[in-house]
Amino acid sequence: MKKGYILSFLVILLVGLYVFYIFASTGYFRKITPVLDGEVYASFDIPGVEDIAVSYEDKFLILSSDDRKSRKNGNPEQGGIYFLDLTRRDLVPRLISGSFGKTLYPHGISLFRIDSMNYRLWVINHVRGIHTIEVFRFGGQLLLHEKTITDESMLSPNDVAALSENTFYFTNDHRFLSGPGRLAEDYLGLKVSNVMWYDGSAFKEVATGIAYANGLNYDVKRNLLFVASPRGFLVNVYQPVTNGDLVFLESIPAGTGVDNIEFDENGNLLIGCHPNLLAFTAYAAGKKPYAPSEVIRISYDGDNDYDISTLWMDDGKIMSASAVAVMYRDKMFVGNVMDDHFVVLKMNRE
């Protein structure tokens, strides 16, 4: 009898520790204190601007929009790619993917500059369980579809980062698409998602052991690839070498659920984040009306030399579930996973 009590106590203790780990490792206990050294400058009724690409040379943004909330509710609406001219005072985005003849539910995007106002745009697309990367030529504010790339390695593609006109990395945020494996990835933080490399003709896995590989971006000046692990609250840093292989350098503990990664004009990382992953999960499931948002900046010089600061934090009332941020001069453009608008914040200059 005594052994039975001890065994029961140990089981209850293990279950309690497991539950506590889930809550603690997903930011449940974190206090959401609003941070904004500035003001809301504008808000635009474009849903699910989950990713943004920027050209500082030619002064524009490309926005990836997908109305995930409507699609989840059984009313799918065509997504879109938008162009935003940073030189205009009104900063109003303009749809440029209207001529695309296929269904478009865009996710992560990457912009590669060929020459002045001549770009290649890579767009992850999810259509009825089929994952593709759509390749566009962009120039003169016109978007021309060039080709579709797909492969069996695209299990759950999330984001893409181009290194040239024909090569790119992309992340699979899950290895298991359903069942216990999927639950283990989401709640236990099972580290099995990966980064794939495309050399223009073939795919190969170049990094794994990541808890929910999400946003990624390539810094050409420092030859570094940054990969977000929101379930691990980490930013992994890699150095690309021959044939697209990656050498792992270090993990930066971000203390929040990092999503898409962009760079400011000084090379600092700007990341849209989910400070409470369980709150985000409840929001995405329609069980809560809001989810907190956060934007952090990471100044990184390598060799464990980095500084992390919160530029914006909100309880979700201004905008829920921030996923990406881009800074241009004193304006910060912040997108999200499934809110019905995205915001422009006017920041006080440092």
C-alpha positions, 0 to 999 in steps of 0.5 A: 500500500505504501509503495502504491502511495509513493508511486501515485505521488511520483506520477502526480509530481511528474505530471505537475512538473510537465505542466509547469514546464509547458507553462513556463517555457511558453511565456505563460507567466510573463507579465505583458507591460505595454511598451511604446516610445512613440505613437500609432501613426496609421492602421490599414485594413489588410489581414494577416500581413505575416511577412514583410520584405524591405528594399532600403536601396529603392525605398519600398516594402513588399507585404505578404497577406493571407486572411487566415481567420476567414480561411479557418472559419471556412470562408477562404479569401484570396490572399495577396502581395502588396507594394508600399512606397516608402517615399509617399506620405500616405504610406498606403499599400497597393495590391500587385498580385491581382494578375496571378492566375492561381490561388494565393495564400502567401506565407513567408517571402524573400526579396533578392535585388538583381539591379535597380528596381529589378528583383526576384520575389520568393513566396511560400504558398499553401493551397489545400494542403499543397505547399509550393514556392512561387517565384516572381519577377518584380520591377517597375511596381509590376509583379510577373509570375515566373515559375512554381517550385515544389518538392516532397521536402516541403512538409510544412514550409514557413519562411524562405531566404534567398541567397541569389537569383536561383538559390535559397533556404527555407524552414519547415516549422514541423516534421510531424503534421498530426498526431502525438508527434505534432503535439510533442513539437508544440507542447514539449518543444521537440526539436525535430524541425529543419532548414532546407537548401535549394541550389537551383535544381535540388533540395537537401537538409542542412540544419535540424534539431530546431524547436519549430523552425520559423522565420529566417533571414540571411545577412550578406555582409556578415555571411550569417543565417539567422533562424528563429525558434519560437518554441525554444525562445531562441535565434540560432546563428549559422554560417553558410559554407560550400554547397549551402551547408550550414555551420552552427555558431550559437543560439541567442536566448531571446526570452520570447516567441520569435517569429520573422526576422528582418534587418534595420539599416544598421544590420540589427535584427528586428523580430516580431514576437509572441511573448505568450505562446499559449495565449497565441494558441488560444487566440488562433483557435478563436478562444480568445479575442486578443493575443499579445504582440512584441517587437524586439531588436537584437544588436549582434556582433558575434562571439556571444556579443549581443544586446536585446531590447523591446521596442514595442509590446502590446496586450493585443488591443492595438494589434494581436499576434505580431509576426514581423517588423520593419523599421524605416527612418522613424516608422516601424511597420508591424505585421501579424499572423491573423489580425484584420489590420497591420499598423505603422508606429511612429517611433521617437528617434533615439 
